[in-house]
Amino acid sequence: MLSKIQNDNKVLAIIISNDFNKEGIEFFTPDDFSQQLAYMNRPKGYIIPPHVHNLVPREVTLTQEVLFIKSGKIRVDFYDEEKNYLESKVLFPGDVILLAGGGHGFEMLEPTEMIEVKQGPYSGEADKVRFEPITSQEAKIK
C-alpha cells in the first residue's frame, strides 16, 4: 500500500507499507524533490548496468528524510508548516516513510529500531525548530 499525507496540495510525507508490491520500478517523488524515493521489483537475472554518478551541483534548501522501520511500532504525527497538528499514522516493521515537508513528531509505541537517511552535511540545531508535541490522547490516527 502507498499513501501520501498532503496539506494544501503539498506533499508532507509518502509512506510505503511493507506489503507494497509492483512489478518494475516506480518513483514516488517528483523530479524537484531533494530526496528521490523509488521502489524496484526486478526478476532474477535482471541487470542494472554498472555506472558512476556525475558531479552535479545541487542546492538543497529543505531537509527531507527517509525512515526505514526495522523493528517495533511508531506513531508519526504530522503538522503543517505553522506547527498545527493534522493527523497521525502508525508505522510497522518494513514500512518506509519519506518526510518531505511540514512538521513531524514521533512516539515509539514499542521498542523501535529505525534507519534514517537525509541530506548532509549535518547542520546541527540550525537545521530545525522544535515545538510542543500533541499528547497520545489528541492523536487522530488515520
ABEGO torsion letter per residue (X at the ends): XBBBBBBGGBBABBBBBAABBBBEBBBABBAABABBBBBBBBBBGBBBBBBBBBBBBBBBABBBBBBBBABEBBBBBBBBAAGBBABBBBBBBGBBBBBABEBBBBBBABBBBBBBBBBOBBAEAAABBBBBBBBAAABBBX
